[in-house]
Amino acid sequence: MTDIPNTLGVPATADQVVEVADIDQLRGVLRSAPDALVLGGGSNVVLGRHLQQTVVLMCNRGISVAADGEMVEVTAAAGEGWHRLVRHCLDCGYFGLENLALIPGSVGAAPLQNIGAYGVELAQRLVRLRALRVSDGSVRAFDASECGFGYRDSWFKSAGAGQYVILDVTLRLSTQPQLVLDYPDILTELSRMGVKRTRPQDVARAVIRVRRRKLPDPAKVGNVGSFFKNPVVSRDVAQHVQSLGEGLSAHAAEPAGMVKLSAAQLIDQAAGKLETHGGAAVWPRQPLVLINQGKATGSDFVALAEKIQAKVMARFGVPLVLEPRTYGL
Ligand SMILES: Cc1cc2nc3c(=O)[nH]c(=O)nc-3n(C[C@H](O)[C@H](O)[C@H](O)COP(=O)(O)OP(=O)(O)OC[C@H]3O[C@@H](n4cnc5c(N)ncnc54)[C@H](O)[C@@H]3O)c2cc1C
C-alpha cells in the first residue's frame, strides 16, 4: 500500500502508486491495470481511505515551441506543472496564460475541467491535445472543438471519463500582449502595485497576490480550491433566487440566456461560514473553499459538502455541483 499525494491532505492509499515518465511505460502499466486512476498533482480530487487499484502519477516532462509569425504554439507534456508552464511562457515572452497563474496541478489535468480564472479559460488558448486510449494504447489528437469544453467541464471529465490519458497539450499564445482585465480585483491590485503601463507580467503578479490573499496555501491548509461550481441557471430562476436572498449577483453565462450565480454567496446566506463535519470546515474568507482542519478524511469532506448542498437547496432551490471528482468514497 502506498500513499496518494493530494492537496486536501486526507489519508489515502492505493494498492500501488506508479510514477510514469513516458508513453511506453504508461502503456505497460495500463496493460496490466486497465482500471488505473491517473492523477497529476491530486489538487482536484477527494479520495477515500483506500483505493483498490493502481494509481498512475503522470511525470512526463518537456516543453517545445513552434513559431508562427506573432503567434507561437507551445506544447507541454502532461506531467509538467501548470504554474511552471505559465512562468516559462512569460519568461519567453509568450502571452495569454497570465490570468491562469498559480493554479496548482499538472498540465495534463488542465483540460479535464477546462481550468479558468479571472476571465480566461484554458479552452481559449488550447489548440489540440494528444491522448492515449486506455483500451488499446493508441494515441489520438483531439482538436479543441472535439474536447467538449464547458464551464469547469470537458468530455474527458464527463462522458469520456477514464477512456483516455492526456499526454500533452498544445496552446496558441501571442508574442504581443493580449491583456484580459475584466476583473475588478485584478484592476484594484494593479493600482495598489502602482503599475502605470500594464504588462502581462504585471497581470500575473497581480493574480498571484490576489490568489495568495484569498485562497489557503495547500502546503499549509489542505484544500482543492473551489469545492463547488457556480450554478448556471435561466434568467427566470435567477430572478426567483435573487428574490430569496440579499444582494445576490448574477452574470451572463453560456449558453445564451443563462446566468451564473455565485455559489459562495448562496453558501454564505444559506449555510454560513461556520459549517464543519469531522475535520472538514468552510474557509471563512471564501465559503466556496472547504479546508482540512488537520485530521479530515475524504468522507468528512463529502459529508460537509452534502450538508451545504442540502441547506442551499432548502433556502434557494438550487443544486450545487461538486467541482473536484471523488474516488473510493
Ligand atoms: C488552492 C487551489 C486553487 C485552485 N484554483 C483553481 C482555479 O482558479 N481554477 C481552476 O480551474 N481550478 C483550480 N483549482 C483546481 C485544480 O488546481 C485544477 O483542477 C488542476 O487542473 C488539477 O490538476 P491536478 O494535476 O492536481 O489534477 P488531479 O487532481 O491529479 O486530477 C484531477 C482529475 O484529472 C484527471 N487527470 C489528471 N491527469 C490526467 C491526465 N494526464 N489524463 C487524463 N486525466 C487526468 C484525474 O483522474 C482527476 O479526475 C485549484 C486548486 C487548489 C488546491
The ligand as a Gaussian input file, in Angstrom:
#p B3LYP/6-31G(d) Opt

LIG

0 1
 C       -5.571000      26.353000      -3.901000
 C       -6.228000      25.860000      -5.172000
 C       -6.690000      26.753000      -6.096000
 C       -7.277000      26.329000      -7.296000
 N       -7.714000      27.245000      -8.182000
 C       -8.279000      26.859000      -9.349000
 C       -8.709000      27.823000     -10.298000
 O       -8.568000      29.024000     -10.112000
 N       -9.287000      27.377000     -11.452000
 C       -9.440000      26.033000     -11.712000
 O       -9.969000      25.704000     -12.779000
 N       -9.021000      25.096000     -10.839000
 C       -8.453000      25.475000      -9.658000
 N       -8.038000      24.531000      -8.753000
 C       -8.254000      23.097000      -9.035000
 C       -7.011000      22.367000      -9.638000
 O       -5.848000      23.087000      -9.404000
 C       -7.158000      22.148000     -11.148000
 O       -8.332000      21.440000     -11.430000
 C       -5.961000      21.365000     -11.724000
 O       -6.057000      21.352000     -13.117000
 C       -5.876000      19.936000     -11.188000
 O       -4.617000      19.428000     -11.590000
 P       -4.012000      18.117000     -10.937000
 O       -2.844000      17.711000     -11.730000
 O       -3.769000      18.331000      -9.484000
 O       -5.223000      17.092000     -11.155000
 P       -5.643000      15.799000     -10.252000
 O       -6.261000      16.311000      -9.015000
 O       -4.430000      14.946000     -10.100000
 O       -6.677000      15.155000     -11.194000
 C       -7.896000      15.791000     -11.444000
 C       -8.694000      14.964000     -12.440000
 O       -7.998000      14.896000     -13.686000
 C       -7.718000      13.550000     -14.040000
 N       -6.386000      13.576000     -14.685000
 C       -5.241000      14.069000     -14.159000
 N       -4.246000      13.985000     -15.060000
 C       -4.781000      13.416000     -16.167000
 C       -4.245000      13.059000     -17.444000
 N       -2.969000      13.282000     -17.788000
 N       -5.080000      12.490000     -18.349000
 C       -6.384000      12.246000     -18.042000
 N       -6.939000      12.555000     -16.849000
 C       -6.139000      13.144000     -15.921000
 C       -7.776000      12.763000     -12.748000
 O       -8.091000      11.408000     -12.971000
 C       -8.877000      13.517000     -11.998000
 O      -10.144000      13.095000     -12.447000
 C       -7.425000      24.931000      -7.551000
 C       -6.936000      24.009000      -6.598000
 C       -6.338000      24.464000      -5.431000
 C       -5.802000      23.450000      -4.440000

